[in-house]
């Protein structure tokens, strides 16, 4: 090796070491990984202008596509339930669970690449099946229509998959929808899913902790309330179908709830957990200090750790 090349390699090594040391120092001082800090700083705050723009967009969102570059371990099928597009990845075998995943997005935005990446990751790591409905969204649709189609989908799933193999999971709005759907399944005396996973669930559309607003540089409480009111349509915003924190928790399946202490939903998620425990539900609360909304979907150390935990939950529920 000539001296010039050796010096170049030494400099590269020095830079790498400096980056590692700096990253470690940031992590030690802030309690967050450097990538988590980058992700949080890149988020854009909800505002009235973004709400007005989203609600003025009359684009038909009933069809969407999986982004290029995201590969599932098994072939993805598509079908419709009524007018609702559904994506389905089969389980590796009949012993593996099937995850019914309800995506977040304030009931107005469709799947993001992070949703698809997480679902593909879980399907590969656990062998589980994935069912991802493109449920009706604002501004053209409201909760009443979406819930009817989701109940129809769940009934169809039960025809081919026993309830003890089904997990329902969701993030943000999809997390609130998951809890509301589980309550409705119980109320209709259908076989309950085996497990729920709620990632930063939006459980009270008129809620949110204002004392945490300055820490949350993504969600804005008053804008969320506008979306929640629109989603309710002609229904009461306190109806459990809209705000499931007000629903009866008794008899619900075992549930894991994820939240960060720097999101405005933190207090509502903790209240939901307390209410579930008081009702005798086998609930587990996962709290990440100084982390924001839906952090398990973030491309960071903390997000990866949470996704691996969720994968273990999925694997555990593959046992009969």
JOQUIQUI-V918793 format. One record per residue. N is the residue number from 1. SS is DSSP state (hx for helix, st for strand, lp for the rest). BURIAL is I if it has 24 or more other C-alpha atoms within 12 Angstrom, else O. Layout:
n: [N | N]
ss: [SS | SS]
burial: [BURIAL | BURIAL]
This chain:
n: [1 | 2 | 3 | 4 | 5 | 6 | 7 | 8 | 9 | 10 | 11 | 12 | 13 | 14 | 15 | 16 | 17 | 18 | 19 | 20 | 21 | 22 | 23 | 24 | 25 | 26 | 27 | 28 | 29 | 30 | 31 | 32 | 33 | 34 | 35 | 36 | 37 | 38 | 39 | 40 | 41 | 42 | 43 | 44 | 45 | 46 | 47 | 48 | 49 | 50 | 51 | 52 | 53 | 54 | 55 | 56 | 57 | 58 | 59 | 60 | 61 | 62 | 63 | 64 | 65 | 66 | 67 | 68 | 69 | 70 | 71 | 72 | 73 | 74 | 75 | 76 | 77 | 78 | 79 | 80 | 81 | 82 | 83 | 84 | 85 | 86 | 87 | 88 | 89 | 90 | 91 | 92 | 93 | 94 | 95 | 96 | 97 | 98 | 99 | 100 | 101 | 102 | 103 | 104 | 105 | 106 | 107 | 108 | 109 | 110 | 111 | 112 | 113 | 114 | 115 | 116 | 117 | 118 | 119 | 120 | 121 | 122 | 123 | 124 | 125 | 126 | 127 | 128 | 129 | 130 | 131 | 132 | 133 | 134 | 135 | 136 | 137 | 138 | 139 | 140 | 141 | 142 | 143 | 144 | 145 | 146 | 147 | 148 | 149 | 150 | 151 | 152 | 153 | 154 | 155 | 156 | 157 | 158 | 159 | 160 | 161 | 162 | 163 | 164 | 165 | 166 | 167 | 168 | 169 | 170 | 171 | 172 | 173 | 174 | 175 | 176 | 177 | 178 | 179 | 180 | 181 | 182 | 183 | 184 | 185 | 186 | 187 | 188 | 189 | 190 | 191 | 192 | 193 | 194 | 195 | 196 | 197 | 198 | 199 | 200 | 201 | 202 | 203 | 204 | 205 | 206 | 207 | 208 | 209 | 210 | 211 | 212 | 213 | 214 | 215 | 216 | 217 | 218 | 219 | 220 | 221 | 222 | 223 | 224 | 225 | 226 | 227 | 228 | 229 | 230 | 231 | 232 | 233 | 234 | 235 | 236 | 237 | 238 | 239 | 240 | 241 | 242 | 243 | 244 | 245 | 246 | 247 | 248 | 249 | 250 | 251 | 252 | 253 | 254 | 255 | 256 | 257 | 258 | 259 | 260 | 261 | 262 | 263 | 264 | 265 | 266 | 267 | 268 | 269 | 270 | 271 | 272 | 273 | 274 | 275 | 276 | 277 | 278 | 279 | 280 | 281 | 282 | 283 | 284 | 285 | 286 | 287 | 288 | 289 | 290 | 291 | 292 | 293 | 294 | 295 | 296 | 297 | 298 | 299 | 300 | 301 | 302 | 303 | 304 | 305 | 306 | 307 | 308 | 309 | 310 | 311 | 312 | 313 | 314 | 315 | 316 | 317 | 318 | 319 | 320]
ss: [lp | lp | hx | hx | hx | hx | hx | hx | hx | hx | hx | hx | hx | hx | hx | hx | hx | hx | hx | hx | hx | hx | hx | hx | hx | hx | hx | hx | hx | hx | lp | lp | lp | hx | hx | hx | hx | hx | hx | hx | hx | hx | lp | lp | lp | lp | lp | hx | hx | hx | hx | hx | hx | hx | hx | hx | lp | lp | lp | lp | lp | lp | lp | lp | lp | lp | lp | lp | lp | lp | lp | lp | lp | lp | lp | st | st | st | st | st | st | lp | lp | st | st | st | st | st | st | lp | lp | lp | lp | lp | lp | lp | lp | st | st | st | st | st | lp | lp | lp | lp | lp | lp | lp | lp | lp | lp | hx | hx | hx | hx | hx | hx | hx | hx | hx | hx | hx | hx | hx | hx | lp | lp | st | st | st | st | st | st | lp | lp | lp | lp | lp | lp | lp | lp | hx | hx | hx | hx | hx | hx | hx | hx | hx | hx | hx | hx | hx | hx | hx | hx | hx | hx | lp | lp | hx | hx | hx | st | st | st | st | st | st | lp | hx | hx | hx | hx | hx | hx | hx | hx | hx | hx | hx | hx | hx | hx | hx | lp | lp | lp | lp | lp | lp | lp | st | st | st | st | st | lp | lp | lp | lp | lp | lp | lp | lp | lp | lp | hx | hx | hx | hx | hx | hx | lp | lp | lp | lp | lp | hx | hx | hx | hx | hx | hx | hx | hx | hx | hx | hx | hx | lp | lp | lp | lp | lp | lp | lp | lp | lp | lp | lp | hx | hx | hx | lp | lp | lp | lp | lp | lp | lp | st | st | st | st | st | st | st | lp | lp | lp | lp | lp | hx | hx | hx | hx | hx | hx | hx | hx | hx | hx | hx | hx | hx | lp | lp | lp | lp | st | st | st | st | st | st | lp | lp | lp | lp | lp | lp | hx | hx | hx | lp | lp | lp | hx | hx | hx | hx | hx | hx | hx | hx | hx | hx | hx | hx | hx | hx | hx | hx | lp | lp | lp | lp]
burial: [O | O | O | O | O | O | O | O | O | O | O | O | O | O | O | O | O | O | O | O | O | O | O | O | O | O | O | O | O | O | O | I | I | I | I | I | I | O | I | I | O | O | O | O | I | I | O | O | O | O | I | O | O | I | I | O | O | O | O | O | I | I | O | I | O | I | O | O | O | O | O | I | I | O | O | I | O | O | O | O | I | O | O | I | I | I | I | I | I | I | I | O | O | O | I | I | I | I | I | I | I | I | I | I | I | I | I | I | I | I | I | O | O | I | I | I | I | I | I | I | I | I | I | I | I | I | I | I | I | I | I | I | I | I | I | I | I | I | I | I | I | I | I | I | I | I | I | I | I | I | I | I | I | I | I | O | I | O | O | O | I | I | I | I | I | I | I | I | I | I | I | I | I | I | I | I | I | I | I | I | I | I | I | I | I | O | O | O | O | O | I | I | I | I | I | I | I | I | I | I | I | I | I | I | I | I | I | I | I | O | O | I | I | O | I | I | I | I | I | I | I | O | I | I | I | I | I | I | I | I | I | I | I | O | O | O | I | I | I | I | I | I | I | I | I | I | I | I | I | O | I | I | I | I | I | I | I | I | I | I | I | I | I | I | I | I | I | I | I | I | I | I | I | O | I | I | I | O | O | O | I | I | I | I | I | I | I | I | O | I | I | I | I | I | I | I | I | I | I | I | I | I | I | I | O | I | I | I | O | I | I | O | I | I | I | O | I | I | O | O]
